[in-house]
Amino acid sequence: MTPAPVKPAINMELLNQVDIRVGTIEMVNAVAGSDKLVALRVNFGDHSRTIVASLKQERADPSEIVGKQALFAVNLEPRKMRGVWSEGMLFDIGYADGIRPELAVPESPVPNGTRAQ
């Protein structure tokens, strides 16, 4: 396997604008009319939100991630995907490299809403 190419350099100011937080996935529901998308209900401690992710073709059973913590970008503008509003983005590892994606997770449980730096 050859890793995906490194993206162009950005400055720290731009990187610091992205708000990445830990959340616990509480529900996974299929998005009607899509063969790829699921809607995740994610707990960020002080609030929950819906985040749409393309997991149906990556996992035999997308609900296997219920109860797991993962990293999410939470300050993206909401985007409607197949009629469902997505309020962030799930980080996964491997998709761009053509391997089965895995969740980007903390090595041990942390409070929901904890920021990544």
C-alpha positions as CSV (number, residue, x, y, z in Angstrom):
1,M,0.0,0.0,0.0
2,T,1.2,3.5,-0.9
3,P,0.0,6.2,1.4
4,A,-2.0,9.1,-0.1
5,P,0.2,12.1,-0.9
6,V,0.9,14.8,1.7
7,K,-1.4,17.8,1.2
8,P,0.0,21.3,0.6
9,A,1.4,23.1,3.7
10,I,-0.8,25.4,5.7
11,N,0.0,27.7,8.5
12,M,-0.8,27.1,12.2
13,E,-3.4,29.9,12.2
14,L,-5.5,28.0,9.7
15,L,-5.1,24.7,11.5
16,N,-6.1,26.4,14.8
17,Q,-9.4,27.4,13.2
18,V,-10.6,23.8,13.0
19,D,-12.4,22.7,16.2
20,I,-11.8,19.0,16.7
21,R,-13.6,17.3,19.6
22,V,-14.2,13.9,21.1
23,G,-17.8,12.7,21.1
24,T,-19.5,9.4,21.9
25,I,-21.6,7.9,19.1
26,E,-25.0,7.1,20.6
27,M,-27.0,6.1,17.5
28,V,-26.4,5.1,13.9
29,N,-29.4,5.3,11.5
30,A,-29.4,4.7,7.7
31,V,-30.1,7.7,5.6
32,A,-33.1,7.0,3.4
33,G,-32.3,6.8,-0.3
34,S,-28.5,6.4,0.2
35,D,-26.4,3.3,-0.3
36,K,-23.5,5.0,1.6
37,L,-24.7,7.4,4.2
38,V,-25.7,7.0,7.9
39,A,-26.7,9.6,10.4
40,L,-24.8,9.5,13.7
41,R,-26.2,11.0,16.9
42,V,-23.1,12.1,18.8
43,N,-22.9,13.3,22.4
44,F,-20.4,16.1,23.0
45,G,-21.1,16.5,26.7
46,D,-23.0,19.8,26.7
47,H,-25.0,19.0,23.6
48,S,-25.7,16.3,21.0
49,R,-25.7,16.7,17.2
50,T,-26.3,14.8,14.0
51,I,-23.3,14.0,11.8
52,V,-23.7,12.3,8.5
53,A,-20.9,9.9,7.5
54,S,-20.3,7.6,4.6
55,L,-20.1,4.3,6.5
56,K,-22.5,1.8,4.9
57,Q,-20.1,0.4,2.3
58,E,-17.1,0.6,4.7
59,R,-18.6,-1.6,7.4
60,A,-20.8,-4.7,7.3
61,D,-22.7,-3.4,10.4
62,P,-22.3,0.4,10.9
63,S,-24.1,0.1,14.3
64,E,-21.0,-1.6,15.6
65,I,-19.6,1.9,16.4
66,V,-22.4,2.8,18.8
67,G,-20.9,3.6,22.2
68,K,-17.5,4.4,20.8
69,Q,-15.7,7.7,21.2
70,A,-14.2,9.3,18.1
71,L,-12.9,12.6,16.8
72,F,-15.1,15.0,15.0
73,A,-14.7,18.5,13.3
74,V,-17.5,20.4,15.0
75,N,-17.2,23.9,13.5
76,L,-18.0,23.2,9.9
77,E,-21.1,24.9,8.4
78,P,-24.1,22.6,8.6
79,R,-24.7,20.8,5.3
80,K,-27.8,19.0,4.1
81,M,-27.0,15.5,2.7
82,R,-29.8,13.4,1.3
83,G,-32.3,15.4,3.3
84,V,-30.5,15.2,6.6
85,W,-28.5,18.1,8.1
86,S,-25.0,17.2,9.1
87,E,-23.5,19.3,11.8
88,G,-19.8,18.2,11.6
89,M,-17.5,15.6,10.2
90,L,-16.3,12.3,11.5
91,F,-12.5,11.7,11.3
92,D,-11.5,8.2,10.1
93,I,-8.2,6.7,9.2
94,G,-7.5,4.9,5.9
95,Y,-10.1,6.0,3.4
96,A,-7.8,8.1,1.3
97,D,-5.3,5.3,1.3
98,G,-7.7,2.7,0.0
99,I,-7.9,0.6,3.1
100,R,-10.8,-0.2,5.4
101,P,-11.3,3.0,7.4
102,E,-11.0,3.0,11.2
103,L,-12.2,5.5,13.7
104,A,-9.7,8.1,15.0
105,V,-10.2,7.5,18.8
106,P,-8.6,8.5,22.1
107,E,-6.4,5.7,23.6
108,S,-8.5,5.8,26.7
109,P,-12.0,7.4,27.5
110,V,-12.0,11.1,28.0
111,P,-15.0,13.5,28.7
112,N,-17.2,14.1,25.7
113,G,-16.4,17.5,24.2
114,T,-12.7,17.4,25.0
115,R,-10.8,19.3,22.3
116,A,-8.0,17.8,20.2
117,Q,-4.9,20.1,19.7
